[in-house]
Structures are given as structure tokens and as C-alpha cells.
Amino acid sequence: MIVLDCSVALAWLFEDEQTAGSLTALDELQNSGALVPQHFLLEIANVLWVAERRDRITQADAGRFLDLVCDLPIAIDNETLDYLQASTIPLARRCRLSPDDAAYVELAGRRGLPILTGDEAMIRAAVAEGVPVIRG
């Protein structure tokens, strides 16, 4: 199991953002599963909404992609908010991350899982926190 960063999942939708790592991750995810913080689907929905408003995708595309994500073996960590003040916000401050990005790194560290991300700031934070990184 891995902690899946939202940006890797979104790369599956947008061809110009796909990497070999993100496509390989999709295949691996279907075998091993992933864990995400509580706000993951809201992040996905927000990006889809913005892309739809900018005519980058259609409403039907957004619906199909959300269905795809919901059908994947992705578990939601129901304890994310329990660690907000004690762990996530201090990590965000320490590593200069947004709290929503810090939640992924915090989750990976707390659960002893690698984080799959292509976000350089999250990679630096994960390395600083001793969290294994898989580049997506």
C-alpha cells in the first residue's frame, strides 16, 4: 500500500501532465491499493471543476474520471483531522507546505508507508521527515 498524492491521480486525466511514473503507478495501485487523507476526493473534485470551467474537459469527462477514481482500491484515512493540530500544521510550517499537502506526508509518516508524488516540495518534505518516496 502507498499514500497517493492527488496530483499523481490527476495526471491520469490530463495527457499533457502524464508521466511514465504516473501511468506505472496506476497499474501498481490496482494491485497494492492506496491510502489517502480525508480531503482527497474534494481536491480531485475541485481540479475537475476548474478544468471544466476552463473548457479543458467536459462535464461528462469529469464524471467519468471521478467514477474511475472511486472504483480504484483507494482507502480514505478517517483519522486525518485528528492529527491536524498536533502533526500536520507543524509539519506544514517546518517544511513550508500547504496544510493539505502536508496531510499526505503526515499520513505516510504516521502509517509507515511510502508516498507517491511528483510534487517537488512534497518530495523534499517527505525526505526531510524520513518518509520513503516513489516519484510519480
N, C-alpha and C positions, 0 to 999 in steps of 0.2 A: 504494500500500500504506500501511496505517496500523498503529499499535500499538493494539490493542483492550484496554481495561480490562475486567476480569471483571464489574464492576458494571453496565456497559452491556449486556453479553451477558445477564446475569441479569434485566435489566429486560424482556427479550423474553418471559420466562416469567411474570412476576408482573404482572398487568394494573394493579394499583394503583401499580406502580413505572415503568410505561411512560411515556415522553415522546415528543413528536414527533421529537426528535433521535435517540432510541434506535431508533425504528422506521425513520426515514430511514437511519440508519447500517446497519441490517440489509440494506436494499436496496442501498446503496452497497458494502457489504462483499462482497456476492455478485459484484460487478463487479470490484473492485480487490484483494480479498484483505486479509488482516491477518497481523500477526506478534505473537506473544505470548511471555512468558517461560516457562520450563520448568514452573513451578508452576501455570499457568493452569487446566489440567483438574482438578487437585487442589482448587483454590479453588472451581471450579464444583461438583465432587462434594460438597465439604463443605457448601456452601449448600443443595444439593438434599437432602442427608442431614438437615440441621437442619430444613428445611421439611417434609420427610416426617415426622420425629419429632413435629413440632408440628401435624400433620394439616393443613398448609397445602396440600400436594399429595399425590398418591398415589405409590406405588412405580412404577406404570405411567407417570404424568406425568414422574417423574424420569428414567426410562429413555428416554422419547420425547424429552425435552429434551436429554439427553446425546447421543442419536443425532443430533439436529438440529445441535448444536454441532460434533460430529465430522464431519458431512457438509459443513460450510461450508469455504470456502477459507482456512483458518487454518493458518499455518505456526508451528511451535514453534522458538524460538531456542535452539539447543543450546549456546550459549556463556554463558547467563545466570549460571551458577555460577562461571564463570571470572572474572567481574567483581565477585563478591560483596564481597571484602575491599577491593579497590583502588578501586572506584567506588560500588557500591550502598550499602554501610553508611555510608561518609562522606556520601553524598547524603541518606540517611535521617536522619542526625544533623543535617546542615546545614538540612534542610527540615522536620524534625520529622514524618517519615513512618514508618510501619512498614516494615521491610525488604522485605516482599512488595509493598507499594505502590510503594516506591522502585524496585523492579526494573522496573516498567513505564516509569517516567520515564527511568531509566538506559538502557533498551533503545531508547527513542525517540531519546534524545540520541545514543547511540552509532551508531545506524543512520541518523540524519538524517531521521527520519520524524515525522509529526505523531502525537500521542496522542489517542485518542478516549476521553473520560471525562466523567462528570458529577460526579465527586468533587471538591469544592472544594479540599481540601488538596492533592490531586494536581495540580489546575489551577494553584494558586499555586506549587507546586514546579516544574512544567514551565515556567511563565512565568519564574520566577527563574533557571532553567537554560537559558533561550533555546530551549526546545522548543515548536514550534507546537502549539496545542491546538484540537481540534474538540470542542465540547460535545455530550455525548450525553444 
